Amino acid sequence: MELIWLEDFVELAAVRNFSVAAAARHVTQPAFSRRIRALENWVGTELIDRSSFPVKLTKAGETFFESGRDLMREIYRLRDDCRHDASTGAEVLTVSALHTIALSIFPELQADIEKKAGPFNTRMSATDFYDCIETLSLGRCEIALCYGHHLGPPILQAGRFESRKIGIDPFLLVSPVDANGRAIFSVLGGPSAEAVPLVSYTMDCFLGKVQSDLVREMRGKAPEMYTVFENSMSEMVKRVVMQGKGIGWLPESAVEREVQEGRLTVLESGLTDVELDILAFRRAGAGAAVMEKFWSHLPNLD
C-alpha cells in the first residue's frame, strides 16, 4: 500500500465526492479514482459505495476510515520523532513556498518572527503551486506558503489541514518605462487601440489562471494583448518586462523596489484592484516544537 492512497481515501471520506476530492488532492479525477481502486484492491474489498450521490463509505470503509486515519497520523508522528532523534539538536523548520513568496516575502517574515520567538533554522523548497501543495499533502514539509484568489484553483479545502491568511499581495499590471520614466505601453484607448505585447504566465501555474481571467475580463474594453513570452515564475516575467518586451501582471512584493525606483510603472487597467491572499497551511494536529513556535507567531488576518 502507498501512503498517498490512504491520504486520498481520507480526503474522499471527508468530502464524499470524487471530483471535489481529486481537485483538493490536485490530481485528475481518473487518476484519483484509480488510486482509490488500488487501495480497495490492496484491502481486498470495496470501501466506497459508488451507487449513491454523494458517495458513502461501505461498512468496511467505515472500519478502515477510523483506523486508517489514526494510522496515517501515527506514521507522520513516527517520522517526525525519527527526524528529531537524528537531528544534531538544531531545530529545523521545513517550508515549501511559491517562488515569489520564497524570494520576496519569506525572508522578512522569518526575520519578524525571529525577533519575537528567537532564531531557528529553515529548510526551504521554492516551487510551483501544485508541487507546493503536494509537498505538504505528502508530509514532506511542515508549512506551505501559497497565494489564494477566487480566480485561481481551490486550495486544501478538506478538514485535515489548518490555514491562516497572513497577508495580502496586490497583483499589479506593470509596464517598462522609457528614458523619461513614462510607460512604454498602455492598455487604455479601448479595443480599437494598438495591440499590446504581454509577458505571460503559463496556463498550468496559479498566477497563469488568475491572469487568464483578468485578460478575459478586459476583452472588449482594452486593446488586444498578444503573448511574446511565457514562464511560470514571476521573477522571469519581471525580468522580461524590464527588458522592454511587454507588459505583465506581477505581485507587488516582486516589483515594489523597481516601481519605487522608477524602473517599472503600474498601469491603470480599468479593473477592480486584484489582491492575492498570502496563505499559510499546516497539517491539523500537534506538530514539531519549531513548527508550533513559528505558527503561533504568524500574522493572522482571518
C-alpha positions as CSV (number, residue, x, y, z in Angstrom):
1,M,0.0,0.0,0.0
2,E,1.1,3.5,-0.7
3,L,0.6,6.2,1.9
4,I,-0.9,8.6,-0.7
5,W,-3.7,6.0,-1.3
6,L,-4.6,6.3,2.4
7,E,-4.5,10.1,2.2
8,D,-6.8,10.1,-0.9
9,F,-9.2,7.9,1.0
10,V,-9.3,10.2,4.0
11,E,-9.9,13.1,1.6
12,L,-12.8,11.3,-0.1
13,A,-14.3,10.2,3.2
14,A,-14.3,13.9,4.2
15,V,-16.0,15.4,1.1
16,R,-17.9,12.3,-0.3
17,N,-17.4,13.5,-3.8
18,F,-14.7,12.1,-6.3
19,S,-14.3,15.3,-8.3
20,V,-14.0,17.6,-5.3
21,A,-11.6,15.2,-3.6
22,A,-9.5,14.9,-6.7
23,A,-9.3,18.7,-7.0
24,A,-8.3,19.0,-3.4
25,R,-5.5,16.4,-4.0
26,H,-4.5,18.2,-7.2
27,V,-4.8,15.2,-9.5
28,T,-7.2,14.4,-12.3
29,Q,-10.4,12.6,-11.3
30,P,-9.5,9.4,-13.3
31,A,-6.1,9.2,-11.6
32,F,-7.7,9.8,-8.2
33,S,-10.3,7.0,-8.9
34,R,-7.5,4.6,-9.9
35,R,-5.7,5.3,-6.6
36,I,-8.9,4.6,-4.6
37,R,-9.4,1.4,-6.5
38,A,-5.8,0.4,-5.9
39,L,-6.4,0.9,-2.2
40,E,-9.5,-1.3,-2.3
41,N,-7.6,-4.0,-4.2
42,W,-5.0,-3.9,-1.5
43,V,-7.6,-4.2,1.3
44,G,-9.5,-6.8,-0.7
45,T,-12.9,-5.3,-0.5
46,E,-14.8,-2.2,-1.6
47,L,-14.5,0.7,0.7
48,I,-16.7,3.2,-1.2
49,D,-20.4,2.8,-2.2
50,R,-20.5,4.4,-5.6
51,S,-24.2,3.8,-6.2
52,S,-25.3,6.8,-4.2
53,F,-24.6,10.6,-4.5
54,P,-22.9,11.8,-2.6
55,V,-20.9,8.6,-2.3
56,K,-20.9,6.7,1.0
57,L,-18.5,4.5,2.9
58,T,-19.3,0.8,3.0
59,K,-19.3,-0.9,6.4
60,A,-15.7,-2.0,5.6
61,G,-14.9,1.6,4.6
62,E,-16.1,3.0,7.9
63,T,-14.0,0.5,9.8
64,F,-11.0,1.2,7.6
65,F,-11.5,5.0,7.8
66,E,-11.3,5.2,11.6
67,S,-8.2,3.0,11.9
68,G,-6.6,4.3,8.7
69,R,-6.8,7.9,9.8
70,D,-5.2,7.2,13.1
71,L,-2.6,5.1,11.4
72,M,-1.7,7.9,9.0
73,R,-1.3,10.3,11.9
74,E,0.9,7.8,13.7
75,I,3.1,7.3,10.6
76,Y,3.8,11.0,10.3
77,R,4.3,11.4,14.1
78,L,6.8,8.5,13.9
79,R,8.6,10.2,11.1
80,D,8.8,13.4,13.0
81,D,10.1,11.6,16.1
82,C,12.8,9.9,14.0
83,R,13.9,13.1,12.4
84,H,14.1,14.7,15.8
85,D,16.2,11.9,17.2
86,A,18.5,12.0,14.2
87,S,19.0,15.8,14.4
88,T,22.1,17.4,15.9
89,G,20.0,19.4,18.3
90,A,19.2,22.3,16.0
91,E,15.5,22.8,15.3
92,V,14.8,22.8,11.6
93,L,11.5,24.1,10.0
94,T,10.7,22.6,6.6
95,V,8.8,25.0,4.4
96,S,7.5,24.8,0.8
97,A,6.6,28.1,-0.8
98,L,5.8,29.6,-4.2
99,H,8.9,31.1,-5.8
100,T,7.7,34.7,-5.3
101,I,6.8,34.1,-1.7
102,A,10.1,32.4,-1.0
103,L,12.1,35.2,-2.7
104,S,10.2,38.3,-1.8
105,I,8.1,37.6,1.3
106,F,9.5,34.8,3.5
107,P,12.9,36.4,4.4
108,E,11.2,39.4,6.0
109,L,8.5,37.2,7.5
110,Q,11.1,34.9,9.1
111,A,13.1,37.9,10.4
112,D,10.0,39.4,12.1
113,I,9.1,36.1,13.7
114,E,12.7,35.5,14.9
115,K,12.6,38.9,16.7
116,K,9.7,37.6,18.8
117,A,10.4,33.9,19.1
118,G,14.2,33.6,18.7
119,P,16.2,32.1,15.8
120,F,15.5,28.8,14.1
121,N,16.9,27.0,11.1
122,T,14.8,26.7,7.9
123,R,14.9,24.2,5.1
124,M,13.1,26.0,2.2
125,S,11.8,24.4,-1.0
126,A,10.8,27.1,-3.6
127,T,8.5,25.5,-6.1
128,D,5.3,25.9,-8.1
129,F,1.8,25.9,-6.8
130,Y,0.9,22.2,-7.3
131,D,4.2,20.9,-6.0
132,C,3.9,23.2,-3.0
133,I,0.5,21.7,-2.1
134,E,1.6,18.2,-2.8
135,T,4.7,18.5,-0.7
136,L,2.5,19.4,2.3
137,S,-0.1,16.7,1.5
138,L,2.7,14.1,1.3
139,G,4.2,15.2,4.6
140,R,7.5,16.4,3.0
141,C,7.2,19.8,4.7
142,E,5.6,21.3,7.8
143,I,4.4,24.6,6.4
144,A,3.3,25.5,2.9
145,L,3.0,29.2,1.8
146,C,0.8,29.9,-1.2
147,Y,-1.3,32.5,-2.9
148,G,-5.0,32.3,-2.8
149,H,-7.6,34.0,-5.0
150,H,-11.1,33.2,-6.2
151,L,-9.9,33.2,-9.8
152,G,-7.3,30.6,-9.0
153,P,-7.7,26.9,-8.2
154,P,-9.1,25.8,-4.8
155,I,-6.5,25.0,-2.1
156,L,-6.7,22.3,0.5
157,Q,-10.3,22.7,1.4
158,A,-10.7,19.5,3.4
159,G,-10.6,19.4,7.2
160,R,-7.2,17.8,7.9
161,F,-5.3,21.0,7.2
162,E,-5.3,24.3,9.0
163,S,-4.8,27.5,7.1
164,R,-4.2,31.1,8.0
165,K,-4.3,34.3,5.9
166,I,-1.0,36.0,6.8
167,G,-1.0,38.9,4.3
168,I,-2.2,40.4,1.0
169,D,-0.1,40.9,-2.1
170,P,-1.7,43.2,-4.8
171,F,-1.4,41.8,-8.3
172,L,-0.3,44.7,-10.5
173,L,-0.2,45.2,-14.2
174,V,3.1,46.9,-14.9
175,S,4.9,48.3,-17.9
176,P,8.6,49.1,-18.6
177,V,9.4,52.8,-18.9
178,D,11.3,54.9,-21.5
179,A,14.2,57.2,-20.8
180,N,11.9,59.8,-19.4
181,G,10.3,57.4,-16.9
182,R,7.0,57.1,-18.9
183,A,5.2,53.9,-19.5
184,I,6.2,52.4,-22.9
185,F,2.8,50.6,-23.2
186,S,-0.8,51.4,-22.3
187,V,-4.0,49.4,-22.0
188,L,-6.2,52.5,-22.4
189,G,-7.9,53.6,-25.6
190,G,-10.3,50.8,-25.9
191,P,-10.3,47.7,-28.2
192,S,-9.5,49.7,-31.3
193,A,-6.1,50.9,-29.9
194,E,-2.9,49.2,-31.0
195,A,-2.4,45.7,-29.7
196,V,-0.1,45.3,-26.6
197,P,2.6,42.6,-26.1
198,L,2.1,40.6,-22.9
199,V,4.8,38.8,-21.0
200,S,2.6,35.9,-19.8
201,Y,2.5,33.2,-17.2
202,T,2.0,29.7,-18.5
203,M,-1.6,28.4,-18.0
204,D,-0.5,25.5,-15.8
205,C,0.6,27.7,-12.9
206,F,-1.5,29.5,-10.3
207,L,-0.8,33.1,-11.5
208,G,-1.5,32.0,-15.0
209,K,-5.0,31.0,-14.1
210,V,-5.6,34.4,-12.4
211,Q,-4.1,36.3,-15.3
212,S,-6.2,34.4,-17.8
213,D,-9.4,35.6,-16.1
214,L,-8.1,39.2,-16.0
215,V,-7.3,39.2,-19.7
216,R,-10.8,37.8,-20.4
217,E,-12.4,40.5,-18.2
218,M,-10.5,43.2,-20.1
219,R,-11.5,41.8,-23.6
220,G,-13.7,44.3,-25.4
221,K,-12.7,47.1,-23.1
222,A,-8.9,47.4,-23.7
223,P,-6.5,46.8,-26.6
224,E,-5.9,43.2,-27.7
225,M,-2.9,41.5,-26.0
226,Y,-0.6,39.1,-27.7
227,T,1.9,36.8,-25.9
228,V,5.6,37.4,-26.5
229,F,7.0,35.3,-23.7
230,E,5.7,32.7,-21.3
231,N,7.1,31.4,-18.0
232,S,5.6,30.1,-14.7
233,M,7.9,32.2,-12.5
234,S,7.1,35.8,-11.7
235,E,10.8,36.6,-11.4
236,M,11.3,35.6,-15.0
237,V,8.2,37.6,-16.1
238,K,9.6,40.6,-14.3
239,R,13.0,40.4,-16.0
240,V,11.5,40.1,-19.4
241,V,9.1,43.1,-18.8
242,M,12.1,45.1,-17.6
243,Q,13.8,44.3,-20.9
244,G,11.0,46.3,-22.6
245,K,9.4,43.2,-24.2
246,G,5.8,44.0,-23.0
247,I,3.5,44.4,-20.0
248,G,2.9,41.8,-17.3
249,W,1.0,41.1,-14.1
250,L,3.2,40.8,-11.1
251,P,2.7,40.5,-7.3
252,E,3.6,43.8,-5.6
253,S,6.1,42.1,-3.4
254,A,8.1,41.2,-6.6
255,V,8.2,44.7,-8.1
256,E,8.0,47.1,-5.1
257,R,11.6,48.2,-5.4
258,E,11.5,48.5,-9.2
259,V,8.4,50.7,-9.0
260,Q,9.8,52.9,-6.3
261,E,13.0,53.4,-8.3
262,G,11.0,54.3,-11.4
263,R,12.2,51.3,-13.5
264,L,8.7,50.0,-13.8
265,T,5.3,51.7,-13.6
266,V,1.9,50.4,-12.6
267,L,-0.7,50.7,-15.4
268,E,-4.3,51.7,-15.0
269,S,-6.2,48.7,-16.3
270,G,-9.8,49.7,-15.5
271,L,-10.2,46.6,-13.4
272,T,-11.1,46.4,-9.7
273,D,-7.9,46.1,-7.7
274,V,-6.8,42.5,-7.6
275,E,-5.4,41.2,-4.3
276,L,-3.7,37.9,-3.7
277,D,-4.2,36.4,-0.3
278,I,-0.9,35.1,1.2
279,L,-1.9,31.8,2.9
280,A,0.0,29.5,5.3
281,F,-1.0,25.9,5.6
282,R,-0.1,23.1,8.0
283,R,-1.4,19.7,8.9
284,A,-4.0,19.6,11.6
285,G,-2.9,18.3,15.0
286,A,0.2,18.8,17.1
287,G,3.5,19.3,15.2
288,A,7.2,19.7,16.0
289,A,8.1,22.4,18.5
290,V,9.7,24.7,16.0
291,M,6.7,24.5,13.7
292,E,4.3,25.3,16.6
293,K,6.5,28.2,17.6
294,F,6.6,29.5,14.0
295,W,2.8,29.1,13.5
296,S,1.9,30.8,16.8
297,H,3.8,33.9,15.7
298,L,2.4,34.2,12.2
299,P,0.2,37.2,11.4
300,N,-3.5,36.3,11.3
301,L,-5.8,38.3,9.0
302,D,-8.7,35.9,9.0
